[in-house]
Amino acid sequence: MNPASLRADAADNRARIIAAARAMITNADEVKLNAIARQAGVGQGTLYRHFPTREDLLAEVYREDVDALVAAAPALLTEHEPLTALARWFDRVAGYAQVKRGVFGAVEAGVSQDLAAHSLGPIGEALTLLLDAGKADGTIRPDIDARDVILLIGYLTRLEQAEWDARARHLLLVVLDGLRQRDQDQPRHADSGKLPASHLQI
C-alpha cells in the first residue's frame, strides 16, 4: 500500500473512531474505549495510536463539534434569512450540548475547564454574527448580545437525559421567541413569533 493510501486509511480510521465516540457519548451511560473501537471497526491498538487516552479522544470529539457549530453560522446565513438561520443554528446547539454534557462529565475538571475556555470565544463570535444579521434586518431585539444568549441556553447541559426529548426543543423555542423584535404596540399572543417546528428539529 502506498503512503497516500496509508494516510487515507489512517484518516478514515480516525474519523470512524470519533464518530463512534460521539454516538456513545450521546447514547450511553458510560464511555468505554473497547466498545468504541468495536463500533468503529478498528482494533484497540489503532484507537490508541490515534488517541492515547480516553480524554484525548473525548476532547477531540468536543473540539470537532465546536468547529462544526462555529462553521455553521456563516453557512446558514448564506442560505436563510437571519431569524431562520438562528433557529437552525439552535438545532445544532442542541446536539452540541448533548456532546458537551457527556464529554465534560467524563473528563477531569481541569480538562473540561480548558476546553470550555477555548470554545467560548469562537462560539460567541458565531452567535454574534447571527444576532447582528438579525438586528440589521429588524428581526432580532437590539438589546441582546451573545453573552445573554449563551447564559440562557446554558441550561441545556443541565437537563437530565430522561427529560431531554420533552424539554430541550421546547425551551429553545422559548429562547428564540424571546429574541424576536416586536412592535411595541403589537399584543403578545401565546403563539406569536414562534417559527414552525420544522425549523428547530432536535
mmCIF file of the C-alpha atoms, coordinates in Angstrom:
data_MODEL
# 
_entry.id   MODEL 
# 
loop_
_atom_site.group_PDB 
_atom_site.id 
_atom_site.type_symbol 
_atom_site.label_atom_id 
_atom_site.label_alt_id 
_atom_site.label_comp_id 
_atom_site.label_asym_id 
_atom_site.label_entity_id 
_atom_site.label_seq_id 
_atom_site.pdbx_PDB_ins_code 
_atom_site.Cartn_x 
_atom_site.Cartn_y 
_atom_site.Cartn_z 
_atom_site.occupancy 
_atom_site.B_iso_or_equiv 
_atom_site.pdbx_formal_charge 
_atom_site.auth_seq_id 
_atom_site.auth_comp_id 
_atom_site.auth_asym_id 
_atom_site.auth_atom_id 
_atom_site.pdbx_PDB_model_num 
ATOM 1   C CA . MET A 1 1   ? 0.000   0.000  0.000  1.00 0.00 ? 1   MET A CA 1 
ATOM 2   C CA . ASN A 1 2   ? 1.458   3.378  -0.983 1.00 0.00 ? 2   ASN A CA 1 
ATOM 3   C CA . PRO A 1 3   ? 1.922   6.245  1.510  1.00 0.00 ? 3   PRO A CA 1 
ATOM 4   C CA . ALA A 1 4   ? -1.100  8.159  0.203  1.00 0.00 ? 4   ALA A CA 1 
ATOM 5   C CA . SER A 1 5   ? -3.339  5.131  0.720  1.00 0.00 ? 5   SER A CA 1 
ATOM 6   C CA . LEU A 1 6   ? -1.920  4.612  4.193  1.00 0.00 ? 6   LEU A CA 1 
ATOM 7   C CA . ARG A 1 7   ? -2.678  8.231  5.082  1.00 0.00 ? 7   ARG A CA 1 
ATOM 8   C CA . ALA A 1 8   ? -6.196  7.903  3.691  1.00 0.00 ? 8   ALA A CA 1 
ATOM 9   C CA . ASP A 1 9   ? -6.791  4.730  5.709  1.00 0.00 ? 9   ASP A CA 1 
ATOM 10  C CA . ALA A 1 10  ? -5.486  6.392  8.857  1.00 0.00 ? 10  ALA A CA 1 
ATOM 11  C CA . ALA A 1 11  ? -7.719  9.417  8.327  1.00 0.00 ? 11  ALA A CA 1 
ATOM 12  C CA . ASP A 1 12  ? -10.720 7.161  7.732  1.00 0.00 ? 12  ASP A CA 1 
ATOM 13  C CA . ASN A 1 13  ? -9.990  5.175  10.893 1.00 0.00 ? 13  ASN A CA 1 
ATOM 14  C CA . ARG A 1 14  ? -9.668  8.370  12.886 1.00 0.00 ? 14  ARG A CA 1 
ATOM 15  C CA . ALA A 1 15  ? -12.964 9.726  11.552 1.00 0.00 ? 15  ALA A CA 1 
ATOM 16  C CA . ARG A 1 16  ? -14.783 6.476  12.328 1.00 0.00 ? 16  ARG A CA 1 
ATOM 17  C CA . ILE A 1 17  ? -13.365 6.411  15.866 1.00 0.00 ? 17  ILE A CA 1 
ATOM 18  C CA . ILE A 1 18  ? -14.549 9.974  16.501 1.00 0.00 ? 18  ILE A CA 1 
ATOM 19  C CA . ALA A 1 19  ? -18.000 9.223  15.050 1.00 0.00 ? 19  ALA A CA 1 
ATOM 20  C CA . ALA A 1 20  ? -18.345 6.106  17.218 1.00 0.00 ? 20  ALA A CA 1 
ATOM 21  C CA . ALA A 1 21  ? -17.244 8.025  20.306 1.00 0.00 ? 21  ALA A CA 1 
ATOM 22  C CA . ARG A 1 22  ? -19.712 10.798 19.613 1.00 0.00 ? 22  ARG A CA 1 
ATOM 23  C CA . ALA A 1 23  ? -22.557 8.315  19.254 1.00 0.00 ? 23  ALA A CA 1 
ATOM 24  C CA . MET A 1 24  ? -21.629 6.640  22.526 1.00 0.00 ? 24  MET A CA 1 
ATOM 25  C CA . ILE A 1 25  ? -21.352 9.943  24.374 1.00 0.00 ? 25  ILE A CA 1 
ATOM 26  C CA . THR A 1 26  ? -24.894 10.892 23.437 1.00 0.00 ? 26  THR A CA 1 
ATOM 27  C CA . ASN A 1 27  ? -26.497 7.455  23.843 1.00 0.00 ? 27  ASN A CA 1 
ATOM 28  C CA . ALA A 1 28  ? -24.694 5.531  26.594 1.00 0.00 ? 28  ALA A CA 1 
ATOM 29  C CA . ASP A 1 29  ? -24.246 5.984  30.319 1.00 0.00 ? 29  ASP A CA 1 
ATOM 30  C CA . GLU A 1 30  ? -20.556 5.057  30.192 1.00 0.00 ? 30  GLU A CA 1 
ATOM 31  C CA . VAL A 1 31  ? -17.888 5.685  27.564 1.00 0.00 ? 31  VAL A CA 1 
ATOM 32  C CA . LYS A 1 32  ? -15.774 2.564  27.030 1.00 0.00 ? 32  LYS A CA 1 
ATOM 33  C CA . LEU A 1 33  ? -12.850 2.603  24.623 1.00 0.00 ? 33  LEU A CA 1 
ATOM 34  C CA . ASN A 1 34  ? -13.127 -1.082 23.725 1.00 0.00 ? 34  ASN A CA 1 
ATOM 35  C CA . ALA A 1 35  ? -16.779 -0.560 22.753 1.00 0.00 ? 35  ALA A CA 1 
ATOM 36  C CA . ILE A 1 36  ? -15.837 2.491  20.685 1.00 0.00 ? 36  ILE A CA 1 
ATOM 37  C CA . ALA A 1 37  ? -13.128 0.542  18.851 1.00 0.00 ? 37  ALA A CA 1 
ATOM 38  C CA . ARG A 1 38  ? -15.571 -2.276 18.147 1.00 0.00 ? 38  ARG A CA 1 
ATOM 39  C CA . GLN A 1 39  ? -18.225 0.132  16.884 1.00 0.00 ? 39  GLN A CA 1 
ATOM 40  C CA . ALA A 1 40  ? -15.665 1.902  14.676 1.00 0.00 ? 40  ALA A CA 1 
ATOM 41  C CA . GLY A 1 41  ? -14.443 -1.399 13.239 1.00 0.00 ? 41  GLY A CA 1 
ATOM 42  C CA . VAL A 1 42  ? -10.827 -0.919 14.354 1.00 0.00 ? 42  VAL A CA 1 
ATOM 43  C CA . GLY A 1 43  ? -8.537  -2.680 16.780 1.00 0.00 ? 43  GLY A CA 1 
ATOM 44  C CA . GLN A 1 44  ? -7.769  -1.198 20.159 1.00 0.00 ? 44  GLN A CA 1 
ATOM 45  C CA . GLY A 1 45  ? -4.173  -0.693 19.051 1.00 0.00 ? 45  GLY A CA 1 
ATOM 46  C CA . THR A 1 46  ? -5.371  1.515  16.192 1.00 0.00 ? 46  THR A CA 1 
ATOM 47  C CA . LEU A 1 47  ? -7.552  3.513  18.556 1.00 0.00 ? 47  LEU A CA 1 
ATOM 48  C CA . TYR A 1 48  ? -4.684  4.079  20.987 1.00 0.00 ? 48  TYR A CA 1 
ATOM 49  C CA . ARG A 1 49  ? -2.332  5.141  18.198 1.00 0.00 ? 49  ARG A CA 1 
ATOM 50  C CA . HIS A 1 50  ? -4.734  7.957  17.343 1.00 0.00 ? 50  HIS A CA 1 
ATOM 51  C CA . PHE A 1 51  ? -5.875  8.715  20.882 1.00 0.00 ? 51  PHE A CA 1 
ATOM 52  C CA . PRO A 1 52  ? -3.520  7.527  23.649 1.00 0.00 ? 52  PRO A CA 1 
ATOM 53  C CA . THR A 1 53  ? -6.049  8.288  26.403 1.00 0.00 ? 53  THR A CA 1 
ATOM 54  C CA . ARG A 1 54  ? -9.816  8.439  26.741 1.00 0.00 ? 54  ARG A CA 1 
ATOM 55  C CA . GLU A 1 55  ? -9.558  12.163 27.478 1.00 0.00 ? 55  GLU A CA 1 
ATOM 56  C CA . ASP A 1 56  ? -7.643  12.732 24.236 1.00 0.00 ? 56  ASP A CA 1 
ATOM 57  C CA . LEU A 1 57  ? -10.481 11.140 22.305 1.00 0.00 ? 57  LEU A CA 1 
ATOM 58  C CA . LEU A 1 58  ? -13.298 12.878 24.147 1.00 0.00 ? 58  LEU A CA 1 
ATOM 59  C CA . ALA A 1 59  ? -11.588 16.251 23.853 1.00 0.00 ? 59  ALA A CA 1 
ATOM 60  C CA . GLU A 1 60  ? -11.270 15.781 20.090 1.00 0.00 ? 60  GLU A CA 1 
ATOM 61  C CA . VAL A 1 61  ? -14.963 14.872 19.789 1.00 0.00 ? 61  VAL A CA 1 
ATOM 62  C CA . TYR A 1 62  ? -15.805 18.090 21.615 1.00 0.00 ? 62  TYR A CA 1 
ATOM 63  C CA . ARG A 1 63  ? -13.439 20.217 19.517 1.00 0.00 ? 63  ARG A CA 1 
ATOM 64  C CA . GLU A 1 64  ? -14.907 18.860 16.290 1.00 0.00 ? 64  GLU A CA 1 
ATOM 65  C CA . ASP A 1 65  ? -18.422 19.689 17.486 1.00 0.00 ? 65  ASP A CA 1 
ATOM 66  C CA . VAL A 1 66  ? -17.349 23.218 18.369 1.00 0.00 ? 66  VAL A CA 1 
ATOM 67  C CA . ASP A 1 67  ? -15.718 23.668 14.962 1.00 0.00 ? 67  ASP A CA 1 
ATOM 68  C CA . ALA A 1 68  ? -18.848 22.434 13.193 1.00 0.00 ? 68  ALA A CA 1 
ATOM 69  C CA . LEU A 1 69  ? -21.090 24.698 15.263 1.00 0.00 ? 69  LEU A CA 1 
ATOM 70  C CA . VAL A 1 70  ? -18.946 27.748 14.567 1.00 0.00 ? 70  VAL A CA 1 
ATOM 71  C CA . ALA A 1 71  ? -18.688 27.000 10.839 1.00 0.00 ? 71  ALA A CA 1 
ATOM 72  C CA . ALA A 1 72  ? -22.457 26.553 10.588 1.00 0.00 ? 72  ALA A CA 1 
ATOM 73  C CA . ALA A 1 73  ? -23.251 30.193 11.422 1.00 0.00 ? 73  ALA A CA 1 
ATOM 74  C CA . PRO A 1 74  ? -21.949 31.897 8.246  1.00 0.00 ? 74  PRO A CA 1 
ATOM 75  C CA . ALA A 1 75  ? -23.055 28.944 6.124  1.00 0.00 ? 75  ALA A CA 1 
ATOM 76  C CA . LEU A 1 76  ? -26.638 29.202 7.391  1.00 0.00 ? 76  LEU A CA 1 
ATOM 77  C CA . LEU A 1 77  ? -26.710 32.951 6.773  1.00 0.00 ? 77  LEU A CA 1 
ATOM 78  C CA . THR A 1 78  ? -25.882 32.374 3.116  1.00 0.00 ? 78  THR A CA 1 
ATOM 79  C CA . GLU A 1 79  ? -28.917 30.091 2.772  1.00 0.00 ? 79  GLU A CA 1 
ATOM 80  C CA . HIS A 1 80  ? -31.567 31.609 5.071  1.00 0.00 ? 80  HIS A CA 1 
ATOM 81  C CA . GLU A 1 81  ? -32.939 34.833 6.479  1.00 0.00 ? 81  GLU A CA 1 
ATOM 82  C CA . PRO A 1 82  ? -31.268 35.704 9.810  1.00 0.00 ? 82  PRO A CA 1 
ATOM 83  C CA . LEU A 1 83  ? -34.058 34.524 12.125 1.00 0.00 ? 83  LEU A CA 1 
ATOM 84  C CA . THR A 1 84  ? -34.388 31.189 10.335 1.00 0.00 ? 84  THR A CA 1 
ATOM 85  C CA . ALA A 1 85  ? -30.592 30.842 10.293 1.00 0.00 ? 85  ALA A CA 1 
ATOM 86  C CA . LEU A 1 86  ? -30.556 31.375 14.062 1.00 0.00 ? 86  LEU A CA 1 
ATOM 87  C CA . ALA A 1 87  ? -33.302 28.773 14.529 1.00 0.00 ? 87  ALA A CA 1 
ATOM 88  C CA . ARG A 1 88  ? -31.380 26.220 12.509 1.00 0.00 ? 88  ARG A CA 1 
ATOM 89  C CA . TRP A 1 89  ? -28.208 27.068 14.399 1.00 0.00 ? 89  TRP A CA 1 
ATOM 90  C CA . PHE A 1 90  ? -30.078 26.405 17.651 1.00 0.00 ? 90  PHE A CA 1 
ATOM 91  C CA . ASP A 1 91  ? -30.874 22.992 16.208 1.00 0.00 ? 91  ASP A CA 1 
ATOM 92  C CA . ARG A 1 92  ? -27.141 22.332 16.051 1.00 0.00 ? 92  ARG A CA 1 
ATOM 93  C CA . VAL A 1 93  ? -26.668 23.784 19.535 1.00 0.00 ? 93  VAL A CA 1 
ATOM 94  C CA . ALA A 1 94  ? -28.928 21.058 20.895 1.00 0.00 ? 94  ALA A CA 1 
ATOM 95  C CA . GLY A 1 95  ? -26.677 18.311 19.519 1.00 0.00 ? 95  GLY A CA 1 
ATOM 96  C CA . TYR A 1 96  ? -23.562 20.146 20.661 1.00 0.00 ? 96  TYR A CA 1 
ATOM 97  C CA . ALA A 1 97  ? -24.984 20.473 24.189 1.00 0.00 ? 97  ALA A CA 1 
ATOM 98  C CA . GLN A 1 98  ? -25.536 16.730 24.432 1.00 0.00 ? 98  GLN A CA 1 
ATOM 99  C CA . VAL A 1 99  ? -21.933 16.088 23.439 1.00 0.00 ? 99  VAL A CA 1 
ATOM 100 C CA . LYS A 1 100 ? -20.639 18.764 25.800 1.00 0.00 ? 100 LYS A CA 1 
ATOM 101 C CA . ARG A 1 101 ? -22.543 17.298 28.728 1.00 0.00 ? 101 ARG A CA 1 
ATOM 102 C CA . GLY A 1 102 ? -21.233 13.801 28.007 1.00 0.00 ? 102 GLY A CA 1 
ATOM 103 C CA . VAL A 1 103 ? -17.629 14.908 27.484 1.00 0.00 ? 103 VAL A CA 1 
ATOM 104 C CA . PHE A 1 104 ? -17.467 17.231 30.467 1.00 0.00 ? 104 PHE A CA 1 
ATOM 105 C CA . GLY A 1 105 ? -18.992 14.565 32.679 1.00 0.00 ? 105 GLY A CA 1 
ATOM 106 C CA . ALA A 1 106 ? -16.331 12.037 31.648 1.00 0.00 ? 106 ALA A CA 1 
ATOM 107 C CA . VAL A 1 107 ? -13.103 14.070 31.802 1.00 0.00 ? 107 VAL A CA 1 
ATOM 108 C CA . GLU A 1 108 ? -11.179 15.663 34.624 1.00 0.00 ? 108 GLU A CA 1 
ATOM 109 C CA . ALA A 1 109 ? -12.322 19.100 35.772 1.00 0.00 ? 109 ALA A CA 1 
ATOM 110 C CA . GLY A 1 110 ? -9.133  20.744 34.518 1.00 0.00 ? 110 GLY A CA 1 
ATOM 111 C CA . VAL A 1 111 ? -9.635  19.334 31.035 1.00 0.00 ? 111 VAL A CA 1 
ATOM 112 C CA . SER A 1 112 ? -13.251 20.487 30.834 1.00 0.00 ? 112 SER A CA 1 
ATOM 113 C CA . GLN A 1 113 ? -12.307 23.957 32.036 1.00 0.00 ? 113 GLN A CA 1 
ATOM 114 C CA . ASP A 1 114 ? -9.619  24.202 29.367 1.00 0.00 ? 114 ASP A CA 1 
ATOM 115 C CA . LEU A 1 115 ? -11.994 23.014 26.645 1.00 0.00 ? 115 LEU A CA 1 
ATOM 116 C CA . ALA A 1 116 ? -14.660 25.478 27.752 1.00 0.00 ? 116 ALA A CA 1 
ATOM 117 C CA . ALA A 1 117 ? -12.193 28.366 27.843 1.00 0.00 ? 117 ALA A CA 1 
ATOM 118 C CA . HIS A 1 118 ? -11.046 27.708 24.285 1.00 0.00 ? 118 HIS A CA 1 
ATOM 119 C CA . SER A 1 119 ? -14.533 27.243 22.845 1.00 0.00 ? 119 SER A CA 1 
ATOM 120 C CA . LEU A 1 120 ? -16.373 30.168 24.400 1.00 0.00 ? 120 LEU A CA 1 
ATOM 121 C CA . GLY A 1 121 ? -14.764 32.809 22.175 1.00 0.00 ? 121 GLY A CA 1 
ATOM 122 C CA . PRO A 1 122 ? -15.412 31.131 18.800 1.00 0.00 ? 122 PRO A CA 1 
ATOM 123 C CA . ILE A 1 123 ? -18.983 30.190 19.752 1.00 0.00 ? 123 ILE A CA 1 
ATOM 124 C CA . GLY A 1 124 ? -19.643 33.740 20.941 1.00 0.00 ? 124 GLY A CA 1 
ATOM 125 C CA . GLU A 1 125 ? -18.319 35.137 17.663 1.00 0.00 ? 125 GLU A CA 1 
ATOM 126 C CA . ALA A 1 126 ? -20.541 32.806 15.638 1.00 0.00 ? 126 ALA A CA 1 
ATOM 127 C CA . LEU A 1 127 ? -23.566 33.778 17.693 1.00 0.00 ? 127 LEU A CA 1 
ATOM 128 C CA . THR A 1 128 ? -22.731 37.467 17.372 1.00 0.00 ? 128 THR A CA 1 
ATOM 129 C CA . LEU A 1 129 ? -22.651 37.061 13.587 1.00 0.00 ? 129 LEU A CA 1 
ATOM 130 C CA . LEU A 1 130 ? -26.169 35.605 13.639 1.00 0.00 ? 130 LEU A CA 1 
ATOM 131 C CA . LEU A 1 131 ? -27.539 38.179 16.076 1.00 0.00 ? 131 LEU A CA 1 
ATOM 132 C CA . ASP A 1 132 ? -26.032 41.125 14.204 1.00 0.00 ? 132 ASP A CA 1 
ATOM 133 C CA . ALA A 1 133 ? -27.603 39.915 10.965 1.00 0.00 ? 133 ALA A CA 1 
ATOM 134 C CA . GLY A 1 134 ? -30.984 39.714 12.686 1.00 0.00 ? 134 GLY A CA 1 
ATOM 135 C CA . LYS A 1 135 ? -30.599 43.147 14.238 1.00 0.00 ? 135 LYS A CA 1 
ATOM 136 C CA . ALA A 1 136 ? -29.699 44.584 10.855 1.00 0.00 ? 136 ALA A CA 1 
ATOM 137 C CA . ASP A 1 137 ? -32.903 43.318 9.256  1.00 0.00 ? 137 ASP A CA 1 
ATOM 138 C CA . GLY A 1 138 ? -35.035 44.154 12.271 1.00 0.00 ? 138 GLY A CA 1 
ATOM 139 C CA . THR A 1 139 ? -35.980 40.631 13.346 1.00 0.00 ? 139 THR A CA 1 
ATOM 140 C CA . ILE A 1 140 ? -33.781 40.390 16.465 1.00 0.00 ? 140 ILE A CA 1 
ATOM 141 C CA . ARG A 1 141 ? -34.030 42.657 19.502 1.00 0.00 ? 141 ARG A CA 1 
ATOM 142 C CA . PRO A 1 142 ? -31.230 45.259 19.554 1.00 0.00 ? 142 PRO A CA 1 
ATOM 143 C CA . ASP A 1 143 ? -30.629 44.908 23.312 1.00 0.00 ? 143 ASP A CA 1 
ATOM 144 C CA . ILE A 1 144 ? -29.469 41.260 23.113 1.00 0.00 ? 144 ILE A CA 1 
ATOM 145 C CA . ASP A 1 145 ? -25.863 40.159 22.838 1.00 0.00 ? 145 ASP A CA 1 
ATOM 146 C CA . ALA A 1 146 ? -24.128 36.799 22.538 1.00 0.00 ? 146 ALA A CA 1 
ATOM 147 C CA . ARG A 1 147 ? -23.404 36.565 26.252 1.00 0.00 ? 147 ARG A CA 1 
ATOM 148 C CA . ASP A 1 148 ? -27.113 36.925 27.030 1.00 0.00 ? 148 ASP A CA 1 
ATOM 149 C CA . VAL A 1 149 ? -27.971 34.023 24.750 1.00 0.00 ? 149 VAL A CA 1 
ATOM 150 C CA . ILE A 1 150 ? -25.123 31.814 25.975 1.00 0.00 ? 150 ILE A CA 1 
ATOM 151 C CA . LEU A 1 151 ? -26.329 32.267 29.543 1.00 0.00 ? 151 LEU A CA 1 
ATOM 152 C CA . LEU A 1 152 ? -29.901 31.455 28.523 1.00 0.00 ? 152 LEU A CA 1 
ATOM 153 C CA . ILE A 1 153 ? -29.071 28.272 26.622 1.00 0.00 ? 153 ILE A CA 1 
ATOM 154 C CA . GLY A 1 154 ? -26.574 27.081 29.224 1.00 0.00 ? 154 GLY A CA 1 
ATOM 155 C CA . TYR A 1 155 ? -29.399 25.131 30.852 1.00 0.00 ? 155 TYR A CA 1 
ATOM 156 C CA . LEU A 1 156 ? -29.142 22.505 28.067 1.00 0.00 ? 156 LEU A CA 1 
ATOM 157 C CA . THR A 1 157 ? -26.098 20.889 29.658 1.00 0.00 ? 157 THR A CA 1 
ATOM 158 C CA . ARG A 1 158 ? -28.058 20.558 32.908 1.00 0.00 ? 158 ARG A CA 1 
ATOM 159 C CA . LEU A 1 159 ? -31.117 18.785 31.543 1.00 0.00 ? 159 LEU A CA 1 
ATOM 160 C CA . GLU A 1 160 ? -31.474 15.181 32.637 1.00 0.00 ? 160 GLU A CA 1 
ATOM 161 C CA . GLN A 1 161 ? -31.403 12.697 29.778 1.00 0.00 ? 161 GLN A CA 1 
ATOM 162 C CA . ALA A 1 162 ? -34.862 11.463 30.751 1.00 0.00 ? 162 ALA A CA 1 
ATOM 163 C CA . GLU A 1 163 ? -36.377 14.895 30.105 1.00 0.00 ? 163 GLU A CA 1 
ATOM 164 C CA . TRP A 1 164 ? -34.263 15.872 27.093 1.00 0.00 ? 164 TRP A CA 1 
ATOM 165 C CA . ASP A 1 165 ? -36.796 14.989 24.413 1.00 0.00 ? 165 ASP A CA 1 
ATOM 166 C CA . ALA A 1 166 ? -39.643 16.640 26.292 1.00 0.00 ? 166 ALA A CA 1 
ATOM 167 C CA . ARG A 1 167 ? -37.936 19.896 27.236 1.00 0.00 ? 167 ARG A CA 1 
ATOM 168 C CA . ALA A 1 168 ? -34.869 20.736 25.115 1.00 0.00 ? 168 ALA A CA 1 
ATOM 169 C CA . ARG A 1 169 ? -36.735 21.601 21.920 1.00 0.00 ? 169 ARG A CA 1 
ATOM 170 C CA . HIS A 1 170 ? -39.500 23.446 23.745 1.00 0.00 ? 170 HIS A CA 1 
ATOM 171 C CA . LEU A 1 171 ? -37.101 25.561 25.792 1.00 0.00 ? 171 LEU A CA 1 
ATOM 172 C CA . LEU A 1 172 ? -35.006 26.500 22.777 1.00 0.00 ? 172 LEU A CA 1 
ATOM 173 C CA . LEU A 1 173 ? -38.169 27.716 21.083 1.00 0.00 ? 173 LEU A CA 1 
ATOM 174 C CA . VAL A 1 174 ? -38.938 29.815 24.170 1.00 0.00 ? 174 VAL A CA 1 
ATOM 175 C CA . VAL A 1 175 ? -35.474 31.413 23.967 1.00 0.00 ? 175 VAL A CA 1 
ATOM 176 C CA . LEU A 1 176 ? -35.833 32.006 20.238 1.00 0.00 ? 176 LEU A CA 1 
ATOM 177 C CA . ASP A 1 177 ? -39.245 33.573 20.771 1.00 0.00 ? 177 ASP A CA 1 
ATOM 178 C CA . GLY A 1 178 ? -37.779 35.947 23.354 1.00 0.00 ? 178 GLY A CA 1 
ATOM 179 C CA . LEU A 1 179 ? -35.058 37.120 20.962 1.00 0.00 ? 179 LEU A CA 1 
ATOM 180 C CA . ARG A 1 180 ? -37.516 38.359 18.357 1.00 0.00 ? 180 ARG A CA 1 
ATOM 181 C CA . GLN A 1 181 ? -38.058 42.053 17.821 1.00 0.00 ? 181 GLN A CA 1 
ATOM 182 C CA . ARG A 1 182 ? -41.706 43.060 18.158 1.00 0.00 ? 182 ARG A CA 1 
ATOM 183 C CA . ASP A 1 183 ? -43.724 46.177 17.515 1.00 0.00 ? 183 ASP A CA 1 
ATOM 184 C CA . GLN A 1 184 ? -44.223 47.876 20.879 1.00 0.00 ? 184 GLN A CA 1 
ATOM 185 C CA . ASP A 1 185 ? -47.932 48.290 20.140 1.00 0.00 ? 185 ASP A CA 1 
ATOM 186 C CA . GLN A 1 186 ? -48.480 44.720 18.999 1.00 0.00 ? 186 GLN A CA 1 
ATOM 187 C CA . PRO A 1 187 ? -50.151 42.488 21.618 1.00 0.00 ? 187 PRO A CA 1 
ATOM 188 C CA . ARG A 1 188 ? -48.150 39.419 22.548 1.00 0.00 ? 188 ARG A CA 1 
ATOM 189 C CA . HIS A 1 189 ? -50.086 36.209 21.977 1.00 0.00 ? 189 HIS A CA 1 
ATOM 190 C CA . ALA A 1 190 ? -49.078 32.754 23.090 1.00 0.00 ? 190 ALA A CA 1 
ATOM 191 C CA . ASP A 1 191 ? -48.169 31.655 19.554 1.00 0.00 ? 191 ASP A CA 1 
ATOM 192 C CA . SER A 1 192 ? -46.747 34.924 18.245 1.00 0.00 ? 192 SER A CA 1 
ATOM 193 C CA . GLY A 1 193 ? -43.220 34.941 16.962 1.00 0.00 ? 193 GLY A CA 1 
ATOM 194 C CA . LYS A 1 194 ? -42.676 31.191 17.001 1.00 0.00 ? 194 LYS A CA 1 
ATOM 195 C CA . LEU A 1 195 ? -41.169 29.576 13.973 1.00 0.00 ? 195 LEU A CA 1 
ATOM 196 C CA . PRO A 1 196 ? -42.701 26.347 12.648 1.00 0.00 ? 196 PRO A CA 1 
ATOM 197 C CA . ALA A 1 197 ? -41.459 23.256 14.469 1.00 0.00 ? 197 ALA A CA 1 
ATOM 198 C CA . SER A 1 198 ? -39.637 22.108 11.340 1.00 0.00 ? 198 SER A CA 1 
ATOM 199 C CA . HIS A 1 199 ? -37.222 24.998 11.744 1.00 0.00 ? 199 HIS A CA 1 
ATOM 200 C CA . LEU A 1 200 ? -35.881 23.605 15.007 1.00 0.00 ? 200 LEU A CA 1 
ATOM 201 C CA . GLN A 1 201 ? -35.698 19.841 14.978 1.00 0.00 ? 201 GLN A CA 1 
ATOM 202 C CA . ILE A 1 202 ? -33.945 18.182 17.890 1.00 0.00 ? 202 ILE A CA 1 
# 
